Amino acid sequence: MKYLIVGLGNKGSEYENTRHNIGFKVAEKIAETLDVSFNTANFGWMAEGKHKGRKVFVLKPDTYMNLSGNAVRYWMQKENIPLENVLIITDDLALPFGTLRMKGKGSDAGHNGLKNINEVLQTQSYTRLRFGISADFSAGRQVDYVLGTWSGEEAEKLTERIEIFSKASLSFVFAGLNNTMSAYNGK
């Protein structure tokens, strides 16, 4: 069985430690846990490993957030990975900082990366793991907030939160969606 885990983010050092790049950070932790490295590949950086006998592809798209769907579709087709074995990791303004929510389908909730994936795949029925970044910004400042760096208090808790999100992602691979939602949602 093959799985594709996609951490959403933007390429470039100016985005590296921003809230919008939390998907990249979780993907990096997953690769570290699997003891594999990222290599340059079509549409991004790919790490390939095994988890409990299952082949896992971990992708950080280099398409910028708004075109993430192209990378997802390419790797699903290239590796013949079914939609139910795809996990998209993304930031979410609607959730308090560090909150974990995994769902098997849903709307894009205004997230441009998910919006593009929905358009390219022609479905909203894929698993997404949302990392709460809260909405602690004033009117008209959403872009600055999302592309801003973590507060000191958030930064202190980030390593532990990323670790939990990595474990939830690998639980999805081995234990499946429903078991992982029961074990990790709200944690």
N, C-alpha and C positions, 0 to 999 in steps of 0.2 A: 504494500500500500504506500502511495506517495501523498505527501502533504505539502502545501505551499503556504508559508507564513510570510506576510508582507507587512513590513513596518513603514508607515507613511511618514514622509518628511521632505525637506528640500535640500538639494546638494549645495555645497559651498560653506566655507568656514563661517561666514556671517550668520548662518542659520543654525550652526551646530548645537548650541546650547539653548535654543529657543523652545518655548512651550509647544509650538507646532511640530517640532522634530522628535517628540517623545516616542513616536513609532520607531524611528531609527535607533533610539537608545535601547528600547526593549528588544529589538531585533539583534542588536550587538550583544546583549546579555544572553539571549537564546543561543547565539553562535558560540559564545564563550562557554556556556553550559555544555553544549554538544562537543566542545573542544575542536571547533573548525574555524577557518578564517574566511573572510570575504575576498572574492576575486572579482575583477572587472568582468562584466558579462553584458549581453544585450539588455538594454533598458535599465542598467543599474549595476549593483554589486550583489553577488550571490554567494551564499555559503551553503554547502551541502553536507548533511550529516545523517546519522541514524539515531533514533530514539526508540528503545524497546522493540527493535526489529523493524521499525517503519522508517522509510526514507523521508527526510525532511529537507525541503528547500526553503531557505530563509533569504528573502529579497528586500533590499533597500533600493527602490526605484530612483533613477537619476533624471526622471522626466519632469521634475518639479511637481508639486502637489496636484495642480489642476489637470495634469495629464496622466495620472497614476494608472488609469484603466488600461492604457496601451501596454504597460509593463505586465500587469496582472494577466491580461488576455494572452499575451505572447508566451508567458511561462506556463500557463495552464495548457495551452495548445502544444507547446514544444515537449512538455513532459507528460502530457495526457493525464492531467490531474483533474478529477471531477470537482464540480462546484462545491459539493458538500465537504471537501477536504481542503478548502481554502479558508484562511483566517486573515483578516485585515486588522491591523492595530493602528489606532488613530487617537488623536486628542479630542476632547469633548468639553465645550464651554458650559453645557447644561448640568454637568456633574461637579460636585465639590472636589477640590484638589485631591488627587490620589485615589479617588473612588474607581473601583473596577466594575465594569458592566459588560458582560458578554451576551450577545443575542444572535439568533440564527437568521434574522432578517430584520428589515426596518428601513426607514427613510434615511435620506442623507443628513437630515437635521441642519441643513444649511452649510454643511462641510463640503468644500469644493473637491477634495480628493474623493470622497464617497460619491459625490454627484457625478463625477467623471467615470468612476467605476460602474455605477448604475447605468449610465448611458452606453458605455462600451460593451458591457456584458448583457445589456438589455434585461436586467433583473435586479431586484433588491434582496433576493433570497441567497445571501451568503453570510457566513459568520463574521461578525466584527467584534473586536475587543476595544472598548472605549476607555480611555484614560482621562479621568476628570481633571480639568485644568482650572475650573471655576470661571466665573465671569466677573472678576473683580476689576472692572474698568469703567470709566465714565463714558457717557454718550459720545459716539463718534470715534472712540479710541480702540475699537475692537482689533483692528489690524495691528496697531502698535502693541497691544497686549499679547496677542497670539504670537507675534514675531519677536516679542520681548523675552528676556531671560527670566529665570525663576527668582522669586524673592529669596531672601536668606533663610526664612523659615521653611519654605518649600524645598530649597536645595538640601537642607539638613535631612529631610525625609525621603528624598528622591531615590537614593540607592536602595533602600528597603522596599519602596513601592515598585521599582523596576524589577527587583528580584521576584516579587509576588506575581507580577504580570508575566514574567518569563515562565514561572512555574505553571501559571494558568494556561499559557500557550501550549506548553508541552503536555499538559493534562488533556487539552483538546485533542492532541494527536493520539494519545493512548487511551484515554477514558471516554472520549466523545463529548459532544456538545452538552447534552442534558446533565451528565454527571459533573462536568466542569462548571456549568452554570450553578448547580446546587452547591458545589464545594467553594466556589470563589466569588460569586456575585455579591457585591456589598462589602467585601473584605478590604 
